[in-house]
Amino acid sequence: MEFGLSQEQILLQDSVTRFLRDTATLDQVRQVAAGDSTDQPIWEGLSALGIAGLIIPEASGGVGLGLLEAVVVSEALGYAVAPGPFLSSAIIAPTVLLAAGQLEQLPDIAAGTKRVGIAFSESVGARAGAGVHADGDRLSGRALFALDAEADAYLVNANQGTTFWVDANATGFTRRLLTTIDKTRTICELQFESTPGQRISDDPSIIQAGIDAGRIAQAADSLGAAQCMLDQAVAYALQRKQFNRVIGSFQAVKHLCAEMASQLEPCRALIWYGGHALSQATNDAKLTTCHANAHLSEVAQFVAKTSTEVHGGMGFTDLVGLHYWFKRIGANRQLLGSPEAVRAQAAELQQLTA
């Protein structure tokens, strides 16, 4: 059996890639990173393509595709380091709401008119002085590293497993932008002071389902970012000259580029299968997701480092802009769990822990 993308999936990726080539240029990414612009125009364009409702059923106004198509799109977004709330609003939020049977908000999410942030950091790794507690339907506490500082509403993990929907204009709710290395996506801290919320689910596995979907999309994002860094390294090696020869003709540089390609290419099938397994709810879906996310974190980090080495001093300049991809990969290593934490979860799934 040959496992690969269908013609429709290839066309979907090509459509997103063409849109991003025109709309999410490096200059526009710079403007968003510098705070001179927002990601909203890019997100509106992606929503017009149906990306905001990619995995939302057609009955709720979405496209009705699965997580395999989502990872195909996510790879294209990572390749362009495209700003926007794809991970939170188009992947994690719909997964959680669908699993909980809460369909009311899905049409607005699918249309791109409502952005939904995610505050599930306590499920990934509890931190001292943080955490959200619910007293009935009132929330108190704070959530660190919530995804999307521009969201209209948030899904919040309270009491270690209960999911709440909180509007950004609710009383007692405040948010503070956090500074991270990745300026293409926004992270914030949420504060709750007897803030009213809508209880979505008391089942912790629903939060985990959202995290699993987010991890495979995040891994695909790292794959796309690493592929772009590899392509940039090859292009630079073929035009940069030393001693009247392009540096790509030097054996050491050839080996660096070949090693990046040899480590990165097998990851693509792993990501595809992870998306397929989650969509089909196979027995190995969670385990595959953990392995894919942890492995891509390591491989993408290696490609980011090596690509920068191939560029030499130019790799550290804003003129080339390589650092946007480098930092995107670095942020992806941590946002939904470090490689070590994700591998520990994989070990638990396989009953390999003491």
C-alpha positions as CSV (number, residue, x, y, z in Angstrom):
1,M,0.0,0.0,0.0
2,E,1.3,3.4,-0.9
3,F,0.4,6.1,1.6
4,G,0.5,9.6,0.2
5,L,-1.6,12.7,-0.4
6,S,-4.6,12.7,-2.7
7,Q,-4.8,15.1,-5.6
8,E,-7.3,17.1,-3.7
9,Q,-5.0,17.4,-0.7
10,I,-2.1,18.5,-2.9
11,L,-4.3,21.1,-4.5
12,L,-5.4,22.4,-1.1
13,Q,-1.8,22.8,-0.1
14,D,-0.9,24.5,-3.4
15,S,-3.8,26.9,-3.0
16,V,-2.7,27.9,0.5
17,T,0.9,28.2,-0.6
18,R,0.0,30.5,-3.5
19,F,-2.1,32.7,-1.2
20,L,0.7,33.0,1.4
21,R,3.3,33.7,-1.2
22,D,1.4,36.9,-2.1
23,T,-0.1,37.8,1.2
24,A,2.3,36.7,3.9
25,T,5.6,38.0,2.5
26,L,8.7,38.4,4.6
27,D,8.1,42.1,4.7
28,Q,4.6,41.6,6.0
29,V,5.8,39.1,8.6
30,R,8.4,41.7,9.7
31,Q,5.6,44.3,10.2
32,V,3.5,41.9,12.3
33,A,6.6,40.9,14.4
34,A,7.4,44.6,14.9
35,G,3.9,45.4,16.0
36,D,3.4,47.7,13.0
37,S,0.6,45.5,11.7
38,T,-1.7,42.7,12.8
39,D,-2.3,39.2,11.6
40,Q,-6.0,40.0,10.9
41,P,-5.7,40.7,7.1
42,I,-3.9,37.4,6.6
43,W,-6.4,35.5,8.8
44,E,-9.3,37.0,6.9
45,G,-7.8,35.9,3.6
46,L,-7.2,32.4,5.0
47,S,-10.8,32.3,6.3
48,A,-12.1,33.2,2.9
49,L,-10.3,30.1,1.6
50,G,-12.1,28.0,4.2
51,I,-9.1,27.4,6.4
52,A,-10.8,28.7,9.6
53,G,-13.4,26.0,9.2
54,L,-11.2,23.3,7.8
55,I,-12.1,20.6,10.3
56,I,-15.6,21.9,11.2
57,P,-18.5,19.9,9.7
58,E,-20.4,21.4,6.7
59,A,-23.5,21.4,8.8
60,S,-21.9,23.9,11.1
61,G,-20.6,26.1,8.2
62,G,-17.2,24.5,7.8
63,V,-15.4,22.6,5.1
64,G,-15.7,19.2,6.8
65,L,-12.2,17.9,6.2
66,G,-10.0,16.1,8.7
67,L,-6.7,16.4,10.5
68,L,-4.7,15.0,7.6
69,E,-5.8,18.0,5.6
70,A,-5.1,20.2,8.6
71,V,-1.4,19.1,8.8
72,V,-1.1,19.7,5.0
73,V,-2.2,23.3,5.6
74,S,-0.1,23.7,8.7
75,E,3.0,22.7,6.8
76,A,2.3,25.5,4.3
77,L,1.8,28.0,7.1
78,G,5.0,27.0,8.8
79,Y,6.9,27.3,5.5
80,A,5.7,30.9,5.2
81,V,6.0,31.6,9.0
82,A,2.5,32.9,8.5
83,P,1.0,34.9,11.5
84,G,-2.4,34.0,12.6
85,P,-4.5,31.9,15.1
86,F,-4.7,28.7,13.0
87,L,-3.4,26.4,15.8
88,S,-5.8,27.7,18.4
89,S,-8.9,28.8,16.5
90,A,-8.9,26.4,13.6
91,I,-7.5,23.2,15.2
92,I,-7.7,23.0,19.0
93,A,-10.9,24.9,19.6
94,P,-13.1,23.1,17.0
95,T,-11.7,19.7,18.2
96,V,-12.6,20.5,21.8
97,L,-16.1,21.9,21.0
98,L,-16.9,19.0,18.7
99,A,-15.8,16.4,21.2
100,A,-17.9,18.1,23.9
101,G,-20.9,18.3,21.6
102,Q,-20.9,22.1,21.8
103,L,-21.8,23.3,18.3
104,E,-23.3,26.8,18.9
105,Q,-20.0,28.7,18.3
106,L,-18.8,26.7,15.4
107,P,-20.4,28.7,12.5
108,D,-18.7,32.0,13.6
109,I,-15.4,30.2,14.1
110,A,-15.7,28.6,10.6
111,A,-16.4,32.0,9.1
112,G,-13.3,33.5,10.7
113,T,-15.4,36.2,12.5
114,K,-14.7,34.8,15.9
115,R,-11.2,33.9,17.1
116,V,-10.9,31.5,19.9
117,G,-7.8,31.4,22.1
118,I,-6.6,28.4,24.2
119,A,-5.6,28.4,27.8
120,F,-4.6,24.8,28.5
121,S,-1.1,25.3,29.8
122,E,-2.0,23.6,33.1
123,S,-2.7,20.4,31.2
124,V,0.7,20.6,29.6
125,G,2.7,21.6,32.6
126,A,1.5,23.1,35.9
127,R,3.4,26.2,37.1
128,A,3.8,27.6,40.6
129,G,1.5,30.5,41.2
130,A,-0.7,29.8,38.2
131,G,-3.9,27.9,37.6
132,V,-7.6,28.6,37.2
133,H,-10.2,27.5,39.7
134,A,-14.0,27.4,39.3
135,D,-16.6,28.1,41.9
136,G,-19.8,27.1,40.1
137,D,-19.5,29.0,36.8
138,R,-17.2,31.7,38.2
139,L,-13.5,31.6,37.5
140,S,-10.6,32.9,39.5
141,G,-6.8,32.7,39.0
142,R,-4.5,33.1,36.1
143,A,-3.6,31.1,33.0
144,L,-0.1,31.5,31.6
145,F,0.9,31.1,27.9
146,A,-2.6,31.3,26.5
147,L,-2.6,31.1,22.7
148,D,-3.7,34.3,20.8
149,A,-3.7,37.6,22.5
150,E,-6.3,38.9,20.0
151,A,-9.0,36.3,20.5
152,D,-12.6,37.1,21.0
153,A,-13.1,34.2,23.5
154,Y,-11.0,31.6,25.2
155,L,-11.3,27.9,26.1
156,V,-9.9,27.6,29.6
157,N,-8.9,24.6,31.7
158,A,-10.1,25.0,35.2
159,N,-10.0,22.7,38.2
160,Q,-7.5,20.4,36.3
161,G,-9.8,19.1,33.7
162,T,-13.0,21.2,33.3
163,T,-13.3,23.2,30.2
164,F,-14.9,26.7,30.2
165,W,-15.7,29.1,27.4
166,V,-14.9,32.7,28.5
167,D,-15.7,35.8,26.4
168,A,-12.9,38.3,26.2
169,N,-15.3,41.1,27.2
170,A,-16.5,39.3,30.4
171,T,-16.4,41.1,33.7
172,G,-13.3,40.4,35.8
173,F,-11.4,39.2,32.8
174,T,-8.0,40.8,31.8
175,R,-5.2,39.7,29.6
176,R,-1.5,40.8,29.3
177,L,0.6,40.2,26.3
178,L,3.7,38.1,27.0
179,T,6.9,38.4,25.1
180,T,8.3,35.3,23.6
181,I,11.0,34.7,21.0
182,D,8.4,34.0,18.3
183,K,6.8,37.4,17.3
184,T,4.7,35.8,14.5
185,R,2.1,34.5,17.0
186,T,0.9,36.1,20.2
187,I,0.9,34.6,23.6
188,C,-0.7,36.1,26.7
189,E,-1.5,35.7,30.4
190,L,-5.1,35.6,31.4
191,Q,-6.4,36.9,34.7
192,F,-9.8,35.9,36.2
193,E,-11.5,37.6,39.1
194,S,-14.9,35.9,39.6
195,T,-15.2,35.9,35.9
196,P,-18.4,34.3,34.4
197,G,-17.8,31.4,32.1
198,Q,-19.8,28.8,30.2
199,R,-19.1,25.2,31.3
200,I,-18.2,23.2,28.2
201,S,-17.2,19.8,29.7
202,D,-16.0,18.1,32.9
203,D,-14.1,15.4,30.9
204,P,-10.3,15.9,31.0
205,S,-9.9,13.7,27.9
206,I,-11.6,16.3,25.8
207,I,-8.9,18.8,26.6
208,Q,-6.3,16.1,25.8
209,A,-8.1,15.6,22.4
210,G,-7.6,19.2,21.6
211,I,-3.9,19.1,22.7
212,D,-3.3,16.0,20.5
213,A,-4.8,17.7,17.5
214,G,-2.7,20.8,18.3
215,R,0.5,18.8,18.6
216,I,0.2,17.2,15.2
217,A,-0.6,20.5,13.6
218,Q,2.3,22.1,15.5
219,A,4.6,19.4,14.3
220,A,3.5,20.0,10.7
221,D,4.2,23.7,11.3
222,S,7.7,22.9,12.4
223,L,8.2,20.6,9.4
224,G,7.2,23.4,7.0
225,A,9.5,25.9,8.8
226,A,12.4,23.5,8.7
227,Q,11.8,22.7,5.0
228,C,11.9,26.5,4.2
229,M,15.2,26.8,6.2
230,L,16.7,23.9,4.3
231,D,15.6,25.4,0.9
232,Q,17.0,28.8,1.9
233,A,20.3,27.1,2.9
234,V,20.6,25.3,-0.4
235,A,19.7,28.4,-2.4
236,Y,22.3,30.5,-0.5
237,A,25.0,27.8,-0.9
238,L,24.4,27.8,-4.7
239,Q,25.0,31.6,-5.0
240,R,27.5,32.5,-2.2
241,K,31.1,32.4,-3.5
242,Q,34.3,31.9,-1.6
243,F,37.7,31.5,-3.3
244,N,35.9,32.0,-6.7
245,R,33.7,29.0,-6.1
246,V,30.1,28.7,-4.8
247,I,30.2,27.3,-1.3
248,G,27.7,24.6,-2.4
249,S,30.6,23.0,-4.2
250,F,32.5,22.4,-1.0
251,Q,32.1,18.9,0.4
252,A,31.5,20.1,4.0
253,V,28.6,22.3,2.9
254,K,27.2,19.5,0.7
255,H,27.2,17.2,3.7
256,L,25.4,19.7,5.9
257,C,22.6,20.2,3.4
258,A,22.4,16.4,2.7
259,E,22.1,15.6,6.4
260,M,19.3,18.2,6.8
261,A,17.4,16.7,3.9
262,S,18.0,13.1,5.1
263,Q,16.6,13.8,8.6
264,L,13.7,16.0,7.5
265,E,12.2,14.0,4.6
266,P,11.1,10.9,6.6
267,C,9.3,13.2,9.0
268,R,6.7,14.1,6.3
269,A,5.2,10.6,6.2
270,L,5.2,10.5,10.0
271,I,3.2,13.7,10.1
272,W,0.8,12.6,7.5
273,Y,0.1,9.3,9.3
274,G,-0.4,11.2,12.6
275,G,-3.1,13.4,11.1
276,H,-4.7,10.3,9.4
277,A,-4.6,8.3,12.7
278,L,-6.2,11.1,14.7
279,S,-9.0,11.6,12.1
280,Q,-9.7,7.9,12.0
281,A,-9.3,7.5,15.8
282,T,-6.9,4.5,15.4
283,N,-5.6,2.7,18.5
284,D,-2.1,4.2,17.9
285,A,-3.3,7.8,17.3
286,K,-2.2,9.3,20.6
287,L,1.1,7.5,20.6
288,T,1.9,8.5,17.0
289,T,1.1,12.1,17.8
290,C,3.4,12.1,20.7
291,H,6.3,10.6,18.7
292,A,5.7,12.9,15.7
293,N,5.6,16.0,17.9
294,A,8.7,15.1,19.9
295,H,10.7,13.9,16.9
296,L,9.9,17.0,14.8
297,S,10.9,19.2,17.7
298,E,14.4,17.7,17.6
299,V,14.8,17.4,13.8
300,A,13.5,20.9,13.2
301,Q,15.9,22.3,15.8
302,F,18.8,20.5,14.1
303,V,17.8,21.9,10.7
304,A,17.4,25.4,12.1
305,K,20.9,25.3,13.6
306,T,22.5,23.8,10.6
307,S,20.8,26.1,8.1
308,T,22.1,29.1,10.1
309,E,25.6,27.6,10.0
310,V,25.4,27.3,6.2
311,H,24.5,31.0,5.9
312,G,27.4,31.9,8.2
313,G,27.2,35.5,9.5
314,M,24.4,36.4,7.1
315,G,22.2,33.9,9.0
316,F,22.0,36.2,12.0
317,T,20.9,39.3,10.0
318,D,17.4,40.6,9.6
319,L,18.2,41.1,5.9
320,V,17.9,37.4,5.4
321,G,15.2,37.0,8.1
322,L,16.2,33.4,8.9
323,H,15.6,34.1,12.5
324,Y,11.8,34.2,12.1
325,W,11.8,30.5,11.1
326,F,14.4,29.7,13.8
327,K,12.3,31.3,16.5
328,R,9.1,29.7,15.2
329,I,10.7,26.3,15.5
330,G,12.0,27.2,19.0
331,A,8.5,28.3,20.2
332,N,6.9,25.1,18.8
333,R,9.2,23.0,20.9
334,Q,7.6,24.4,24.1
335,L,4.1,25.7,23.6
336,L,2.2,22.3,23.9
337,G,4.9,20.5,25.8
338,S,8.6,20.0,25.5
339,P,10.0,16.9,23.6
340,E,10.9,15.4,27.0
341,A,7.4,15.9,28.4
342,V,5.8,14.5,25.3
343,R,8.0,11.5,25.3
344,A,7.2,10.9,28.9
345,Q,3.5,10.8,28.0
346,A,4.3,8.4,25.2
347,A,6.1,6.2,27.7
348,E,3.0,6.2,29.9
349,L,0.8,5.3,27.0
350,Q,3.0,2.2,26.4
351,Q,3.1,1.4,30.1
352,L,6.9,1.9,30.2
353,T,7.0,4.0,33.3
354,A,7.6,2.7,36.8
